[in-house]
Amino acid sequence: MKKKLIAMLVCIGLVASLFAGCKSSSDGGQSGNTEPTKGASQDAAEPTDEAQGETPAIALDGTWPEEHVKIAVECFDTTDEGFLALQSYLDYLTDYYNISFIYSESIASAEDELSFIDSSAAAGCKALIAYYNVTKEEAVKACIENGMYYWSADAGLAEAFKDNEYYLGGYSFLKAGDDSSHNGDYLGGYQMGYSLANQGAKHILYCNGGVSLGIQMFIDRQQGFFDGVAAAQAEGSTAVFDQKADVIGGWPGTDAFAAAQTAALDKDYDAIGVSFSAAVWFQPIATVGKTGQIKLATIGGVTDTFYDAFQTGQMACAVYDCEEVVFGNSIVTILNAVTGNIDIARDNGVPAAIYVNRWTVADADSFTAIYNYHDEGKYFVTAEDMTQCFPAFNPEASYQTVYDLYSALDLETALAKIK
């Protein structure tokens, strides 16, 4: 009986195997079915992105990083137009990344700065963007003690903290045709001096700010201005400029500065370079009836303050630190650090020094094009552009990716992007 049962089962198995190897007439008589069966077998036939070694798509909708990142931003003047432009850009990014910002009040002292760092840490901030720095190394140490990353433009801090994981570096300025780091204040002064002399100025005045107080930023800008004028003169400019007689110092709002302005406007100057905002000269020039007779060069932004002056030809140039280019790369660096990709925030283990271009805006058309582009809510580095710098979106992201994105954006490239 058992043998008969076994024989019967064998026969049934053979018949089943024959039917399994056949196709129905609806298959056109083809042998072998290459179409996956619907359901679970199809899932097995189509590997997921993870199985293929690819990074799954992540929506750019404010949900990445997975853990919310709060960032502190320190500034010297909350009414400064450059800072307000940066604030608008950072707030724009919050629509696309899971980040938020705490902004300082106007920092007036070392105590204000250190207090802001401590309160930011207590509020859960993971990093500080130092748009301003009063206490230099003390500010970095305060961030380190609080477990906060520190990003700043002050290259002088790099040597002391280059081995500390919380020090993220910042940016350096490029000089046209030169791929090395340069003193940004020197270059700003150079570009102002060169532009004024090269645009036909006859007699130039320089307003040097805090040189007499020993403030290095103004010392560097002044030397750059001197060298810029000299370079234009070497190329044929006939501009007159004496490095002693044609320089005034001091700060707006003081009696000494007002007196120096009045004395200068009694002379035959037709060009003035200003190491801070040239807007302090608009009213005095108008008062003596010389609007349109004196050209100005400034360290300043593409903002409302200078819009009319560019349209009327009063401005020779504005040396402009485009917010999303010069300061926006801080967000890429910080988010890579807090998400475990510190290698992208460093160049072979050295804190980042992303080389960026200052834009010397020297004509009304360029100024207006940039102004309108920003006024329409557009940016030269968008939230989507930044995704190429994050491994979560681009597995090939590296420090070089970040460098290439930001260093390529000079004025010519920006204007081409607008068109």
Beta strands, then each sheet from edge to edge (+ up, - down):
strand 1: 69-74
strand 2: 99-103
strand 3: 127-130
strand 4: 149-152
strand 5: 169-175
strand 6: 178-182
strand 7: 204-207
strand 8: 247-248
strand 9: 271-274
strand 10: 295-299
strand 11: 315-320
strand 12: 346-347
strand 13: 350-356
strand 14: 359-361
sheet 1: 2+ 1+ 3+ 4+
sheet 2: 6+ 5- 13- 12+
sheet 3: 8+ 7+ 9+ 10+ 11+ 14-
end
